[in-house]
Amino acid sequence: MADEETTGCEPETSAILAGRGEGETSLAPVLYPTSAFEFATIDEGRQMATAVGAERFYSRYGNPTINAFEAAIAELEGAEAARAFASGMGAVSAVALGLCSSGDHIVAQRQIYAGTQLFLQSACPRFGIDVTFVDGTESGAFEAAIRPGKTMLICAETPANPKLDLVDLDELGAITQATTVVDSTFATPLGQSPLAHGVDLVLHSATKGIAGHNDATIGVVAGSEELLSWLWGFAVLQGANASPYDAFNAHRGLRTLGVRLAHQAATAQRLAVFLEGHDSVDLVRYPGLESHPQHGLAERQMRSFGGLLTFDLGGDIETGGRFTEAVRLARQAPSLGGPETLISHPASTTHVGLTPEEMASTGIGPGTMRVSCGLEHPDDVVADIGQALLAASG
């Protein structure tokens, strides 16, 4: 799709139009399920083997289906380029190991996806990379932890998994002493635009809201040509490239992200209000609620408050177990952003690898529940959660 055809369009429109090749007449993304392409001459092979992102050489280097998805994400994020990976963690590890070497230092927020935290605090030190964790909600915390000449990367996640803490993107984007990266998975490219605030890189577990149908496992990073060229070179050696099949599904899902996100956010807002008034619920976290401690920041930097919310039940882990086992419409599964409403108990799933002290430091308790609102009717979602709360309290 030529740039002039999407110039001035709203993001929801760009999500439908982006990633279509010049002269491509197929309405659906085109699947190239091949691992390699033939070429006619030695010179042609040499040219593609040394080019960044050659799409018809070997699919670890590039593939038309994968490249189309990358182009769509780059356009939506306002980036010069993007690179897709086999998973969100493939993207996280590529950024950390692709930009940092032995002796370097990373600053990361404490409120972060447990897989990212475990990678930073266990894998990175093995490569001689030191990591400092800070409170991402505290003004100036990232910059205060920078070690001049040592800090190469600053990692943020906003909204953060699972308590939906926010990071001030303007403050983060103003940091120039190190490369800044934001995991924007919960927001999706339609919910916020970190690069527009001066952040250097934005990454997603596109498995979630972007693909949106629980049928793809894929990650993606977007940013400047310079940074992505460097990451591309590392990614080719790392080998965690995306599958054409997953890129196809993710690109297809991207085209309906606008309507899906609008419905999910509306359901999440309604469910959050319901939960906030329920006697069995101690605390509700949703950026769209005025009670969220960073609601003003959410209004300033988010286009959509998203389809996820978190709440805390009183009692112990058994209370959480009774609740999750009582839901009928919602499903228990460790993912988010799909058509089904999903319930997750972080202490026993997404964050089970953390110590009790580490969980407590990020606000995760035995009764913390995460809900990813799906595409069901809001009345049905609220009714299901309501009856499960009654069963848990009884």
C-alpha positions in Angstrom: 0.0 0.0 0.0 1.5 3.3 -1.1 2.3 5.7 1.8 0.0 8.4 0.3 -3.0 6.1 0.5 -2.7 5.8 4.3 -1.4 9.3 5.0 -3.8 11.1 7.3 -5.8 8.0 8.1 -6.8 7.1 11.7 -4.9 4.1 13.1 -7.9 1.9 12.9 -7.9 2.5 9.1 -4.2 2.1 8.8 -4.4 -1.3 10.6 -6.6 -2.5 7.7 -4.6 -1.0 4.9 -1.0 -1.3 6.1 1.4 -4.0 4.9 0.0 -4.5 1.4 2.8 -4.6 -1.2 3.0 -2.3 -4.1 0.6 -3.6 -6.8 -0.7 -6.4 -4.6 -4.4 -7.2 -5.5 -5.0 -9.9 -2.9 -7.4 -8.6 -0.2 -6.1 -11.1 2.3 -2.4 -11.3 3.4 -0.5 -13.6 1.2 1.1 -16.7 2.7 4.5 -17.8 1.5 5.0 -21.1 3.4 8.6 -21.6 2.2 11.8 -21.8 4.0 13.9 -20.7 1.0 13.8 -19.2 -2.5 15.8 -20.0 -5.5 17.9 -17.4 -7.3 19.4 -17.3 -10.8 23.0 -16.3 -10.4 25.8 -16.3 -7.9 25.8 -12.5 -7.8 22.1 -12.4 -7.0 22.7 -14.9 -4.2 25.6 -12.8 -2.8 23.5 -9.6 -2.9 20.6 -11.2 -1.0 22.9 -12.9 1.5 24.4 -9.6 2.5 21.3 -7.4 2.3 19.3 -6.5 5.4 15.8 -8.0 5.2 16.1 -9.8 1.8 12.6 -11.2 1.5 13.2 -13.9 -1.1 16.4 -15.6 0.0 16.0 -17.7 3.2 13.1 -17.2 5.6 15.4 -16.6 8.6 16.6 -13.5 6.8 13.2 -12.5 5.5 10.0 -13.7 3.8 7.3 -11.7 2.0 4.6 -12.8 4.5 6.7 -11.8 7.5 7.9 -8.6 5.9 4.4 -7.5 5.1 3.4 -7.9 8.8 6.6 -6.1 9.9 5.7 -3.2 7.5 2.2 -3.0 8.9 3.5 -2.8 12.5 6.1 -0.2 11.5 3.4 2.0 9.9 1.1 1.7 12.9 3.9 2.5 15.4 5.2 5.4 13.3 8.5 3.6 13.0 11.0 3.3 10.2 11.2 -0.5 10.4 10.2 -3.5 12.4 11.4 -7.1 12.9 9.2 -10.1 13.8 10.3 -12.9 16.2 9.1 -16.4 17.1 7.5 -15.0 20.3 7.4 -12.0 22.5 10.2 -13.3 24.6 12.2 -13.8 21.4 11.8 -10.1 20.9 12.8 -9.3 24.5 15.9 -11.4 24.4 17.0 -10.0 21.0 16.7 -6.5 22.2 18.7 -7.2 25.4 21.4 -9.4 24.0 21.5 -7.6 20.6 22.2 -4.2 22.2 24.1 -5.1 25.3 27.5 -6.9 25.9 29.5 -8.1 28.8 30.2 -5.2 31.2 27.0 -3.3 30.2 24.1 -2.3 32.4 20.4 -2.4 32.0 17.7 -0.5 34.0 14.3 -2.2 34.1 11.1 -1.5 36.0 10.1 -3.8 38.8 6.5 -4.0 37.6 7.1 -6.2 34.6 6.1 -9.5 33.0 7.6 -12.3 35.0 9.2 -13.9 31.9 11.0 -10.7 31.2 12.0 -10.2 34.8 13.4 -13.8 35.0 15.3 -13.3 31.8 16.9 -10.1 33.0 17.8 -11.3 36.4 19.0 -14.8 35.5 20.1 -15.0 31.8 21.6 -11.5 31.5 24.1 -11.9 34.4 25.4 -15.0 32.8 26.5 -12.9 29.9 28.1 -10.3 32.2 25.2 -7.8 31.9 24.2 -6.2 35.1 20.5 -5.3 35.7 19.0 -2.8 38.2 15.2 -2.9 38.9 13.4 0.3 39.8 9.8 1.4 40.5 8.6 2.4 37.1 5.8 4.5 38.6 8.2 6.7 40.5 9.1 9.9 38.7 12.9 10.0 37.8 13.5 6.4 38.9 14.8 5.2 35.5 17.2 8.2 35.0 18.5 8.0 38.6 19.6 4.4 38.1 21.7 5.1 35.0 25.4 4.4 35.3 27.2 6.8 32.9 29.1 4.9 30.3 27.7 1.6 31.4 23.9 1.7 31.0 23.0 0.7 27.5 19.3 -0.1 27.8 16.3 1.0 29.7 13.3 -1.4 29.7 9.8 -0.4 30.6 6.4 -2.1 30.3 3.2 0.0 30.2 0.5 -0.9 31.1 2.5 -3.4 33.2 1.5 -7.1 33.7 -0.5 -7.8 35.8 -1.5 -4.7 37.9 -1.6 -2.3 35.0 0.9 0.2 36.5 1.8 2.9 34.0 5.1 4.5 33.0 5.3 8.2 32.0 6.2 7.9 28.3 7.2 11.5 28.0 9.7 11.2 30.9 11.0 7.9 29.5 11.4 9.3 26.0 13.4 12.3 27.3 16.2 10.0 28.5 19.1 10.2 26.0 21.9 8.4 27.9 20.7 4.9 26.8 18.4 3.2 24.4 14.8 3.1 25.7 12.4 0.2 24.9 8.7 -0.1 25.9 6.8 -3.4 26.0 3.4 -2.1 24.8 1.7 -5.5 24.5 -1.3 -4.6 26.8 -1.9 -1.4 24.9 -1.4 -2.6 21.3 -0.4 -0.1 18.6 -3.9 1.3 18.7 -3.9 2.0 22.4 -0.7 4.2 22.6 2.3 5.3 20.6 5.5 5.1 22.6 7.7 6.2 19.7 5.8 9.5 19.4 6.9 10.3 23.0 10.6 9.9 22.1 11.0 6.2 23.1 13.6 4.4 20.9 12.0 1.0 20.5 8.6 -0.5 21.1 7.9 -4.3 21.3 4.9 -6.5 21.5 4.0 -10.1 22.2 1.9 -10.0 19.0 0.6 -13.3 20.1 -1.9 -11.3 22.2 -4.1 -8.4 21.1 -2.4 -7.9 17.7 -3.0 -11.4 16.4 -6.1 -11.5 18.6 -7.4 -15.1 17.9 -5.1 -17.4 20.0 -3.8 -18.9 16.8 -0.3 -17.3 16.5 2.8 -17.1 18.6 4.9 -14.1 17.5 6.8 -11.1 18.7 7.7 -7.8 17.0 10.0 -4.8 17.6 9.7 -1.5 15.9 12.0 1.6 15.8 14.5 3.4 13.7 16.2 1.9 10.6 19.6 2.1 12.4 18.5 0.2 15.5 16.5 -2.4 13.5 19.4 -3.0 11.1 21.6 -3.8 14.1 18.9 -6.0 15.7 18.2 -7.7 12.3 21.8 -8.8 12.1 21.7 -10.3 15.6 18.3 -11.9 15.0 19.6 -13.7 11.9 22.2 -15.3 14.1 19.9 -15.8 17.1 17.5 -17.7 14.8 14.3 -16.8 16.7 12.6 -15.6 13.5 8.8 -15.6 13.1 7.1 -18.4 11.2 5.3 -17.3 7.9 2.2 -19.0 9.2 2.2 -17.0 12.4 3.0 -13.8 10.6 0.1 -14.5 8.3 -2.3 -15.0 11.2 -1.0 -12.0 13.0 -1.4 -9.7 10.0 -4.9 -11.0 9.4 -5.7 -10.4 13.1 -4.3 -6.9 12.9 -6.9 -5.8 10.4 -9.7 -6.3 12.9 -7.8 -4.9 15.9 -9.7 -1.6 15.9 -13.2 -3.1 16.4 -11.9 -5.8 18.8 -10.1 -3.4 21.0 -13.1 -1.0 21.1 -15.4 -3.8 22.2 -13.0 -5.3 24.7 -12.3 -1.9 26.3 -16.0 -1.1 26.6 -16.5 -4.4 28.4 -13.5 -3.9 30.6 -14.7 -0.5 31.7 -18.2 -1.9 32.5 -16.7 -4.9 34.4 -14.3 -2.6 36.3 -17.2 -0.4 37.5 -19.1 -3.5 38.6 -16.2 -5.0 40.5 -15.4 -1.7 42.2 -18.8 -1.8 43.8 -18.7 -5.4 44.8 -18.3 -6.3 48.5 -16.1 -9.4 47.7 -13.5 -7.3 45.9 -10.8 -5.4 47.7 -9.2 -3.5 44.9 -9.7 -3.0 41.1 -7.1 -1.8 38.7 -8.1 -0.5 35.4 -6.7 2.7 33.7 -10.2 3.9 32.8 -11.3 4.1 36.4 -10.8 7.4 38.2 -9.6 5.3 41.2 -6.6 4.1 39.3 -3.6 6.0 40.8 -2.4 7.0 37.4 -5.7 7.7 35.7 -4.6 11.2 34.6 -1.5 9.8 33.0 -3.6 7.2 31.2 -5.9 9.9 29.8 -2.9 11.8 28.6 -0.9 9.0 26.8 -3.4 6.3 25.9 -6.0 6.3 23.1 -7.7 3.3 24.6 -7.6 2.0 28.2 -7.5 -1.6 26.8 -9.4 -4.8 27.5 -7.5 -6.0 30.6 -8.2 -5.4 34.3 -7.0 -6.8 37.6 -8.7 -7.1 40.9 -7.9 -8.5 44.3 -10.1 -10.9 46.2 -9.9 -11.0 50.0 -8.7 -14.3 51.5 -6.0 -16.7 50.5 -5.1 -18.6 47.4 -8.0 -21.0 48.0 -10.4 -18.1 47.5 -8.8 -17.4 44.1 -9.0 -21.1 43.3 -12.8 -21.2 44.1 -13.3 -18.1 41.9 -11.5 -19.4 38.9 -13.2 -22.8 39.1 -16.6 -21.2 39.4 -16.5 -19.1 36.1 -18.6 -20.7 33.4 -18.3 -18.4 30.4 -14.7 -17.2 30.9 -11.8 -19.6 30.5 -8.7 -20.2 32.5 -5.7 -19.6 30.2 -2.4 -17.7 30.5 -2.9 -15.3 27.6 -4.9 -12.2 26.6 -6.3 -10.2 23.8 -8.3 -13.0 22.1 -12.0 -13.4 21.4 -12.7 -15.4 24.6 -12.7 -13.7 28.0 -9.8 -15.2 30.0 -9.2 -15.5 33.7 -5.6 -15.7 35.0 -4.3 -16.2 38.5 -0.8 -14.6 38.3 0.5 -16.1 41.5 0.0 -19.6 40.1 0.6 -19.0 36.4 2.3 -16.0 34.8 4.3 -15.0 37.9 4.7 -18.4 39.6 8.5 -18.3 39.0 8.9 -15.2 41.3 9.6 -15.5 45.0 6.8 -14.3 47.4 8.8 -11.2 48.1 9.2 -10.4 44.4 5.5 -10.9 43.9 4.6 -8.7 46.8 6.9 -5.9 45.5 4.8 -5.7 42.4 1.5 -5.9 44.2 0.6 -9.5 43.4 -1.2 -11.3 46.2 -2.8 -14.7 46.5 -6.1 -13.3 45.5 -5.0 -11.2 42.6 -7.0 -12.0 39.4 -6.4 -10.8 35.9 -9.2 -10.6 33.3 -8.8 -10.3 29.6 -12.2 -9.3 28.3 -13.2 -11.0 25.1 -15.8 -10.4 22.4 -18.8 -11.8 24.2 -21.7 -9.6 25.2 -20.8 -7.4 28.2 -23.9 -8.5 30.0 -22.8 -12.1 29.9 -19.3 -11.3 31.0 -20.4 -9.3 34.0 -23.0 -11.9 35.0 -20.4 -14.7 34.8 -17.9 -12.9 36.9 -20.6 -11.9 39.4 -21.8 -15.5 40.0 -18.2 -16.7 40.3 -17.6 -14.0 43.0 -20.7 -15.3 44.9 -19.4 -18.9 44.7 -16.0 -17.9 45.9 -17.3 -16.0 48.9 -19.7 -18.7 49.9 
